[in-house]
Amino acid sequence: MEATSTPRVTCTYLNSYVGKNVMVVGKVVTLRGDEAVIDADGNITAHLNREAHLSAGSGVQIIGKVNPDLSIKVLSSLDLGTSVDYSLANAVVEVTHQHKSVFAYD
């Protein structure tokens, strides 16, 4: 099986991953039809798939492809509930970007 990388990112890093799959942990700010706004150190528009069952105010982990407009087409999502430590999630993102060779494949 070929190893692939799905880096953890926040809103700040999206422009470096256009056309690539990423993982985001954030808080669902709003839900509108098949779109959600996720706060992950900045607002990200997520285009949801039919399997997404999110709740406004809950934490979410999404894996998806970054579009040219820096929105994300969601491939999978996981509702994390309301007890998410967002500062810890953001710290993990920062560590993975400081030590890319440990966390990412070329």
N, CA, C and O atoms as a GROMACS GRO file, in nm:
protein
  424
    1MET      N    1   0.084  -0.118   0.000
    1MET     CA    2   0.000   0.000   0.000
    1MET      C    3   0.089   0.124   0.000
    1MET      O    4   0.186   0.132   0.075
    2GLU      N    5   0.056   0.219  -0.083
    2GLU     CA    6   0.134   0.342  -0.094
    2GLU      C    7   0.100   0.437   0.022
    2GLU      O    8  -0.017   0.458   0.053
    3ALA      N    9   0.203   0.493   0.083
    3ALA     CA   10   0.183   0.589   0.192
    3ALA      C   11   0.146   0.725   0.134
    3ALA      O   12   0.209   0.774   0.040
    4THR      N   13   0.043   0.784   0.190
    4THR     CA   14   0.003   0.918   0.148
    4THR      C   15  -0.005   1.008   0.271
    4THR      O   16  -0.020   0.961   0.384
    5SER      N   17   0.004   1.134   0.246
    5SER     CA   18   0.002   1.231   0.355
    5SER      C   19  -0.129   1.309   0.355
    5SER      O   20  -0.174   1.356   0.251
    6THR      N   21  -0.188   1.321   0.472
    6THR     CA   22  -0.304   1.408   0.492
    6THR      C   23  -0.268   1.501   0.607
    6THR      O   24  -0.303   1.474   0.722
    7PRO      N   25  -0.199   1.610   0.576
    7PRO     CA   26  -0.150   1.697   0.684
    7PRO      C   27  -0.263   1.765   0.759
    7PRO      O   28  -0.367   1.799   0.703
    8ARG      N   29  -0.240   1.784   0.887
    8ARG     CA   30  -0.331   1.862   0.970
    8ARG      C   31  -0.305   2.010   0.942
    8ARG      O   32  -0.190   2.053   0.940
    9VAL      N   33  -0.412   2.086   0.920
    9VAL     CA   34  -0.396   2.228   0.892
    9VAL      C   35  -0.503   2.309   0.964
    9VAL      O   36  -0.603   2.255   1.011
   10THR      N   37  -0.478   2.437   0.972
   10THR     CA   38  -0.577   2.535   1.014
   10THR      C   39  -0.600   2.628   0.895
   10THR      O   40  -0.538   2.610   0.790
   11CYS      N   41  -0.686   2.723   0.911
   11CYS     CA   42  -0.717   2.818   0.803
   11CYS      C   43  -0.591   2.883   0.747
   11CYS      O   44  -0.582   2.907   0.627
   12THR      N   45  -0.496   2.912   0.832
   12THR     CA   46  -0.374   2.980   0.793
   12THR      C   47  -0.292   2.906   0.688
   12THR      O   48  -0.225   2.968   0.606
   13TYR      N   49  -0.298   2.773   0.689
   13TYR     CA   50  -0.214   2.692   0.602
   13TYR      C   51  -0.283   2.650   0.471
   13TYR      O   52  -0.218   2.591   0.385
   14LEU      N   53  -0.411   2.680   0.454
   14LEU     CA   54  -0.485   2.628   0.338
   14LEU      C   55  -0.422   2.664   0.204
   14LEU      O   56  -0.419   2.582   0.113
   15ASN      N   57  -0.370   2.787   0.191
   15ASN     CA   58  -0.317   2.829   0.061
   15ASN      C   59  -0.198   2.746   0.016
   15ASN      O   60  -0.164   2.746  -0.103
   16SER      N   61  -0.133   2.674   0.107
   16SER     CA   62  -0.020   2.588   0.071
   16SER      C   63  -0.064   2.449   0.025
   16SER      O   64   0.019   2.369  -0.018
   17TYR      N   65  -0.194   2.420   0.034
   17TYR     CA   66  -0.242   2.284   0.006
   17TYR      C   67  -0.354   2.279  -0.097
   17TYR      O   68  -0.433   2.184  -0.097
   18VAL      N   69  -0.364   2.377  -0.184
   18VAL     CA   70  -0.468   2.378  -0.288
   18VAL      C   71  -0.452   2.253  -0.375
   18VAL      O   72  -0.343   2.223  -0.423
   19GLY      N   73  -0.564   2.181  -0.393
   19GLY     CA   74  -0.563   2.060  -0.473
   19GLY      C   75  -0.520   1.936  -0.398
   19GLY      O   76  -0.512   1.828  -0.457
   20LYS      N   77  -0.491   1.949  -0.270
   20LYS     CA   78  -0.444   1.835  -0.189
   20LYS      C   79  -0.542   1.807  -0.076
   20LYS      O   80  -0.622   1.892  -0.038
   21ASN      N   81  -0.534   1.685  -0.024
   21ASN     CA   82  -0.618   1.646   0.089
   21ASN      C   83  -0.554   1.693   0.219
   21ASN      O   84  -0.433   1.686   0.236
   22VAL      N   85  -0.639   1.739   0.310
   22VAL     CA   86  -0.594   1.787   0.440
   22VAL      C   87  -0.691   1.739   0.549
   22VAL      O   88  -0.802   1.693   0.519
   23MET      N   89  -0.648   1.751   0.674
   23MET     CA   90  -0.732   1.722   0.790
   23MET      C   91  -0.744   1.850   0.872
   23MET      O   92  -0.645   1.917   0.899
   24VAL      N   93  -0.867   1.883   0.912
   24VAL     CA   94  -0.893   2.005   0.989
   24VAL      C   95  -0.976   1.968   1.111
   24VAL      O   96  -1.073   1.893   1.101
   25VAL      N   97  -0.938   2.021   1.227
   25VAL     CA   98  -1.020   2.011   1.348
   25VAL      C   99  -1.063   2.152   1.382
   25VAL      O  100  -0.980   2.242   1.395
   26GLY      N  101  -1.194   2.172   1.398
   26GLY     CA  102  -1.245   2.304   1.431
   26GLY      C  103  -1.385   2.297   1.485
   26GLY      O  104  -1.440   2.189   1.507
   27LYS      N  105  -1.443   2.414   1.506
   27LYS     CA  106  -1.578   2.425   1.562
   27LYS      C  107  -1.675   2.463   1.451
   27LYS      O  108  -1.646   2.553   1.371
   28VAL      N  109  -1.789   2.396   1.445
   28VAL     CA  110  -1.891   2.428   1.346
   28VAL      C  111  -1.959   2.558   1.389
   28VAL      O  112  -2.023   2.564   1.493
   29VAL      N  113  -1.942   2.661   1.306
   29VAL     CA  114  -2.000   2.792   1.337
   29VAL      C  115  -2.142   2.800   1.282
   29VAL      O  116  -2.235   2.836   1.354
   30THR      N  117  -2.158   2.766   1.153
   30THR     CA  118  -2.291   2.767   1.092
   30THR      C  119  -2.306   2.649   0.997
   30THR      O  120  -2.209   2.598   0.941
   31LEU      N  121  -2.431   2.609   0.980
   31LEU     CA  122  -2.469   2.506   0.883
   31LEU      C  123  -2.575   2.566   0.793
   31LEU      O  124  -2.672   2.625   0.841
   32ARG      N  125  -2.557   2.551   0.661
   32ARG     CA  126  -2.654   2.603   0.566
   32ARG      C  127  -2.658   2.507   0.448
   32ARG      O  128  -2.570   2.510   0.362
   33GLY      N  129  -2.760   2.422   0.443
   33GLY     CA  130  -2.771   2.325   0.334
   33GLY      C  131  -2.653   2.230   0.336
   33GLY      O  132  -2.627   2.163   0.435
   34ASP      N  133  -2.581   2.225   0.223
   34ASP     CA  134  -2.466   2.135   0.214
   34ASP      C  135  -2.334   2.208   0.239
   34ASP      O  136  -2.228   2.161   0.196
   35GLU      N  137  -2.341   2.322   0.309
   35GLU     CA  138  -2.221   2.397   0.346
   35GLU      C  139  -2.217   2.421   0.495
   35GLU      O  140  -2.320   2.436   0.561
   36ALA      N  141  -2.096   2.424   0.547
   36ALA     CA  142  -2.074   2.458   0.687
   36ALA      C  143  -1.958   2.555   0.693
   36ALA      O  144  -1.868   2.552   0.609
   37VAL      N  145  -1.960   2.641   0.794
   37VAL     CA  146  -1.844   2.725   0.822
   37VAL      C  147  -1.780   2.668   0.947
   37VAL      O  148  -1.844   2.654   1.051
   38ILE      N  149  -1.652   2.636   0.934
   38ILE     CA  150  -1.574   2.576   1.042
   38ILE      C  151  -1.471   2.676   1.090
   38ILE      O  152  -1.396   2.731   1.009
   39ASP      N  153  -1.467   2.702   1.220
   39ASP     CA  154  -1.365   2.789   1.277
   39ASP      C  155  -1.245   2.704   1.316
   39ASP      O  156  -1.250   2.629   1.414
   40ALA      N  157  -1.138   2.716   1.240
   40ALA     CA  158  -1.012   2.645   1.269
   40ALA      C  159  -0.902   2.750   1.261
   40ALA      O  160  -0.826   2.755   1.164
   41ASP      N  161  -0.894   2.835   1.363
   41ASP     CA  162  -0.801   2.946   1.366
   41ASP      C  163  -0.828   3.040   1.249
   41ASP      O  164  -0.736   3.097   1.190
   42GLY      N  165  -0.957   3.056   1.217
   42GLY     CA  166  -1.006   3.133   1.104
   42GLY      C  167  -1.119   3.053   1.040
   42GLY      O  168  -1.124   2.931   1.056
   43ASN      N  169  -1.207   3.118   0.969
   43ASN     CA  170  -1.324   3.050   0.912
   43ASN      C  171  -1.291   2.982   0.780
   43ASN      O  172  -1.226   3.038   0.692
   44ILE      N  173  -1.339   2.858   0.768
   44ILE     CA  174  -1.322   2.777   0.647
   44ILE      C  175  -1.461   2.733   0.602
   44ILE      O  176  -1.539   2.683   0.683
   45THR      N  177  -1.491   2.751   0.474
   45THR     CA  178  -1.616   2.700   0.419
   45THR      C  179  -1.594   2.555   0.378
   45THR      O  180  -1.500   2.523   0.304
   46ALA      N  181  -1.681   2.467   0.428
   46ALA     CA  182  -1.671   2.324   0.397
   46ALA      C  183  -1.794   2.283   0.316
   46ALA      O  184  -1.907   2.306   0.359
   47HIS      N  185  -1.771   2.222   0.201
   47HIS     CA  186  -1.878   2.168   0.117
   47HIS      C  187  -1.899   2.024   0.159
   47HIS      O  188  -1.816   1.937   0.132
   48LEU      N  189  -2.010   1.999   0.226
   48LEU     CA  190  -2.035   1.870   0.291
   48LEU      C  191  -2.084   1.764   0.193
   48LEU      O  192  -2.144   1.794   0.090
   49ASN      N  193  -2.055   1.638   0.228
   49ASN     CA  194  -2.111   1.526   0.153
   49ASN      C  195  -2.237   1.479   0.225
   49ASN      O  196  -2.269   1.529   0.334
   50ARG      N  197  -2.308   1.385   0.167
   50ARG     CA  198  -2.435   1.340   0.224
   50ARG      C  199  -2.420   1.267   0.358
   50ARG      O  200  -2.514   1.259   0.436
   51GLU      N  201  -2.302   1.214   0.384
   51GLU     CA  202  -2.279   1.140   0.508
   51GLU      C  203  -2.247   1.230   0.627
   51GLU      O  204  -2.241   1.183   0.740
   52ALA      N  205  -2.228   1.359   0.603
   52ALA     CA  206  -2.192   1.451   0.711
   52ALA      C  207  -2.314   1.480   0.798
   52ALA      O  208  -2.418   1.524   0.750
   53HIS      N  209  -2.297   1.456   0.927
   53HIS     CA  210  -2.402   1.485   1.026
   53HIS      C  211  -2.340   1.571   1.135
   53HIS      O  212  -2.296   1.521   1.239
   54LEU      N  213  -2.337   1.701   1.110
   54LEU     CA  214  -2.273   1.794   1.202
   54LEU      C  215  -2.376   1.876   1.276
   54LEU      O  216  -2.491   1.887   1.234
   55SER      N  217  -2.333   1.934   1.388
   55SER     CA  218  -2.419   2.019   1.469
   55SER      C  219  -2.348   2.151   1.494
   55SER      O  220  -2.230   2.152   1.528
   56ALA      N  221  -2.419   2.261   1.479
   56ALA     CA  222  -2.361   2.392   1.508
   56ALA      C  223  -2.317   2.395   1.654
   56ALA      O  224  -2.390   2.352   1.743
   57GLY      N  225  -2.197   2.447   1.677
   57GLY     CA  226  -2.142   2.456   1.812
   57GLY      C  227  -2.057   2.336   1.851
   57GLY      O  228  -1.985   2.342   1.951
   58SER      N  229  -2.064   2.228   1.775
   58SER     CA  230  -1.984   2.109   1.804
   58SER      C  231  -1.850   2.116   1.734
   58SER      O  232  -1.831   2.188   1.636
   59GLY      N  233  -1.758   2.038   1.786
   59GLY     CA  234  -1.629   2.022   1.720
   59GLY      C  235  -1.643   1.923   1.607
   59GLY      O  236  -1.732   1.837   1.609
   60VAL      N  237  -1.555   1.934   1.509
   60VAL     CA  238  -1.559   1.845   1.395
   60VAL      C  239  -1.418   1.819   1.344
   60VAL      O  240  -1.331   1.907   1.350
   61GLN      N  241  -1.396   1.699   1.296
   61GLN     CA  242  -1.274   1.668   1.223
   61GLN      C  243  -1.318   1.640   1.080
   61GLN      O  244  -1.402   1.554   1.057
   62ILE      N  245  -1.260   1.712   0.984
   62ILE     CA  246  -1.293   1.686   0.845
   62ILE      C  247  -1.165   1.652   0.768
   62ILE      O  248  -1.057   1.704   0.796
   63ILE      N  249  -1.181   1.564   0.673
   63ILE     CA  250  -1.076   1.533   0.577
   63ILE      C  251  -1.135   1.568   0.442
   63ILE      O  252  -1.244   1.524   0.407
   64GLY      N  253  -1.061   1.648   0.366
   64GLY     CA  254  -1.113   1.689   0.238
   64GLY      C  255  -1.008   1.753   0.150
   64GLY      O  256  -0.893   1.772   0.191
   65LYS      N  257  -1.050   1.786   0.030
   65LYS     CA  258  -0.961   1.845  -0.070
   65LYS      C  259  -0.978   1.996  -0.072
   65LYS      O  260  -1.091   2.046  -0.074
   66VAL      N  261  -0.867   2.069  -0.070
   66VAL     CA  262  -0.869   2.215  -0.069
   66VAL      C  263  -0.894   2.266  -0.211
   66VAL      O  264  -0.820   2.233  -0.304
   67ASN      N  265  -0.998   2.346  -0.226
   67ASN     CA  266  -1.034   2.407  -0.354
   67ASN      C  267  -0.954   2.534  -0.376
   67ASN      O  268  -0.898   2.590  -0.282
   68PRO      N  269  -0.946   2.581  -0.504
   68PRO     CA  270  -0.873   2.706  -0.532
   68PRO      C  271  -0.922   2.827  -0.453
   68PRO      O  272  -0.844   2.919  -0.428
   69ASP      N  273  -1.050   2.829  -0.414
   69ASP     CA  274  -1.103   2.942  -0.335
   69ASP      C  275  -1.079   2.922  -0.184
   69ASP      O  276  -1.132   2.997  -0.102
   70LEU      N  277  -0.999   2.820  -0.149
   70LEU     CA  278  -0.961   2.785  -0.012
   70LEU      C  279  -1.076   2.729   0.070
   70LEU      O  280  -1.067   2.723   0.193
   71SER      N  281  -1.184   2.687   0.004
   71SER     CA  282  -1.287   2.609   0.072
   71SER      C  283  -1.242   2.464   0.066
   71SER      O  284  -1.143   2.432   0.000
   72ILE      N  285  -1.313   2.377   0.135
   72ILE     CA  286  -1.277   2.235   0.137
   72ILE      C  287  -1.396   2.151   0.094
   72ILE      O  288  -1.507   2.168   0.144
   73LYS      N  289  -1.371   2.060   0.000
   73LYS     CA  290  -1.471   1.961  -0.038
   73LYS      C  291  -1.452   1.842   0.056
   73LYS      O  292  -1.352   1.772   0.048
   74VAL      N  293  -1.548   1.821   0.144
   74VAL     CA  294  -1.536   1.722   0.249
   74VAL      C  295  -1.549   1.580   0.192
   74VAL      O  296  -1.645   1.549   0.121
   75LEU      N  297  -1.452   1.496   0.226
   75LEU     CA  298  -1.455   1.355   0.190
   75LEU      C  299  -1.507   1.272   0.306
   75LEU      O  300  -1.581   1.175   0.286
   76SER      N  301  -1.469   1.310   0.428
   76SER     CA  302  -1.522   1.244   0.548
   76SER      C  303  -1.524   1.343   0.663
   76SER      O  304  -1.445   1.438   0.667
   77SER      N  305  -1.615   1.319   0.756
   77SER     CA  306  -1.626   1.408   0.872
   77SER      C  307  -1.661   1.328   0.996
   77SER      O  308  -1.720   1.220   0.988
   78LEU      N  309  -1.622   1.382   1.110
   78LEU     CA  310  -1.648   1.317   1.237
   78LEU      C  311  -1.688   1.424   1.338
   78LEU      O  312  -1.611   1.516   1.364
   79ASP      N  313  -1.808   1.412   1.394
   79ASP     CA  314  -1.855   1.504   1.498
   79ASP      C  315  -1.780   1.471   1.626
   79ASP      O  316  -1.783   1.357   1.672
   80LEU      N  317  -1.711   1.570   1.684
   80LEU     CA  318  -1.630   1.548   1.804
   80LEU      C  319  -1.700   1.592   1.933
   80LEU      O  320  -1.642   1.579   2.041
   81GLY      N  321  -1.822   1.642   1.922
   81GLY     CA  322  -1.894   1.686   2.041
   81GLY      C  323  -1.850   1.826   2.083
   81GLY      O  324  -1.790   1.899   2.005
   82THR      N  325  -1.882   1.861   2.207
   82THR     CA  326  -1.858   1.998   2.254
   82THR      C  327  -1.736   2.013   2.344
   82THR      O  328  -1.703   2.124   2.385
   83SER      N  329  -1.670   1.903   2.377
   83SER     CA  330  -1.556   1.910   2.470
   83SER      C  331  -1.422   1.902   2.397
   83SER      O  332  -1.338   1.819   2.431
   84VAL      N  333  -1.403   1.986   2.299
   84VAL     CA  334  -1.280   1.985   2.220
   84VAL      C  335  -1.186   2.094   2.270
   84VAL      O  336  -1.228   2.207   2.293
   85ASP      N  337  -1.060   2.060   2.287
   85ASP     CA  338  -0.958   2.157   2.325
   85ASP      C  339  -0.896   2.211   2.196
   85ASP      O  340  -0.802   2.152   2.142
   86TYR      N  341  -0.950   2.323   2.147
   86TYR     CA  342  -0.905   2.378   2.019
   86TYR      C  343  -0.762   2.430   2.025
   86TYR      O  344  -0.691   2.426   1.925
   87SER      N  345  -0.720   2.479   2.140
   87SER     CA  346  -0.581   2.526   2.151
   87SER      C  347  -0.485   2.408   2.137
   87SER      O  348  -0.378   2.422   2.079
   88LEU      N  349  -0.523   2.292   2.189
   88LEU     CA  350  -0.441   2.172   2.173
   88LEU      C  351  -0.439   2.128   2.026
   88LEU      O  352  -0.334   2.093   1.972
   89ALA      N  353  -0.556   2.129   1.962
   89ALA     CA  354  -0.564   2.092   1.820
   89ALA      C  355  -0.476   2.184   1.736
   89ALA      O  356  -0.407   2.137   1.645
   90ASN      N  357  -0.479   2.314   1.764
   90ASN     CA  358  -0.395   2.409   1.690
   90ASN      C  359  -0.247   2.388   1.719
   90ASN      O  360  -0.163   2.403   1.630
   91ALA      N  361  -0.214   2.352   1.843
   91ALA     CA  362  -0.074   2.325   1.878
   91ALA      C  363  -0.022   2.203   1.802
   91ALA      O  364   0.093   2.202   1.759
   92VAL      N  365  -0.105   2.101   1.786
   92VAL     CA  366  -0.066   1.983   1.709
   92VAL      C  367  -0.036   2.022   1.564
   92VAL      O  368   0.062   1.974   1.506
   93VAL      N  369  -0.119   2.108   1.507
   93VAL     CA  370  -0.095   2.156   1.370
   93VAL      C  371   0.041   2.224   1.362
   93VAL      O  372   0.119   2.196   1.271
   94GLU      N  373   0.069   2.312   1.456
   94GLU     CA  374   0.197   2.384   1.454
   94GLU      C  375   0.315   2.289   1.465
   94GLU      O  376   0.414   2.305   1.393
   95VAL      N  377   0.307   2.192   1.553
   95VAL     CA  378   0.417   2.095   1.569
   95VAL      C  379   0.437   2.014   1.442
   95VAL      O  380   0.550   1.990   1.401
   96THR      N  381   0.328   1.972   1.378
   96THR     CA  382   0.342   1.892   1.257
   96THR      C  383   0.404   1.973   1.144
   96THR      O  384   0.472   1.917   1.057
   97HIS      N  385   0.382   2.104   1.143
   97HIS     CA  386   0.443   2.187   1.038
   97HIS      C  387   0.587   2.223   1.070
   97HIS      O  388   0.666   2.249   0.979
   98GLN      N  389   0.623   2.226   1.197
   98GLN     CA  390   0.762   2.251   1.236
   98GLN      C  391   0.850   2.129   1.212
   98GLN      O  392   0.971   2.141   1.191
   99HIS      N  393   0.788   2.010   1.214
   99HIS     CA  394   0.863   1.884   1.200
   99HIS      C  395   0.801   1.800   1.090
   99HIS      O  396   0.762   1.685   1.113
  100LYS      N  397   0.791   1.855   0.969
  100LYS     CA  398   0.725   1.789   0.857
  100LYS      C  399   0.783   1.652   0.826
  100LYS      O  400   0.709   1.561   0.788
  101SER      N  401   0.912   1.636   0.840
  101SER     CA  402   0.974   1.508   0.804
  101SER      C  403   0.926   1.393   0.893
  101SER      O  404   0.930   1.277   0.852
  102VAL      N  405   0.880   1.424   1.011
  102VAL     CA  406   0.828   1.321   1.101
  102VAL      C  407   0.684   1.285   1.068
  102VAL      O  408   0.644   1.169   1.083
  103PHE      N  409   0.605   1.384   1.023
  103PHE     CA  410   0.463   1.365   1.006
  103PHE      C  411   0.413   1.352   0.862
  103PHE      O  412   0.299   1.311   0.841
  104ALA      N  413   0.496   1.384   0.764
  104ALA     CA  414   0.447   1.386   0.626
  104ALA      C  415   0.536   1.301   0.536
  104ALA      O  416   0.655   1.284   0.561
  105TYR      N  417   0.474   1.248   0.433
  105TYR     CA  418   0.547   1.173   0.331
  105TYR      C  419   0.564   1.262   0.210
  105TYR      O  420   0.479   1.347   0.181
  106ASP      N  421   0.674   1.243   0.139
  106ASP     CA  422   0.696   1.318   0.016
  106ASP      C  423   0.633   1.246  -0.102
  106ASP      O  424   0.641   1.294  -0.215
   0.00000   0.00000   0.00000
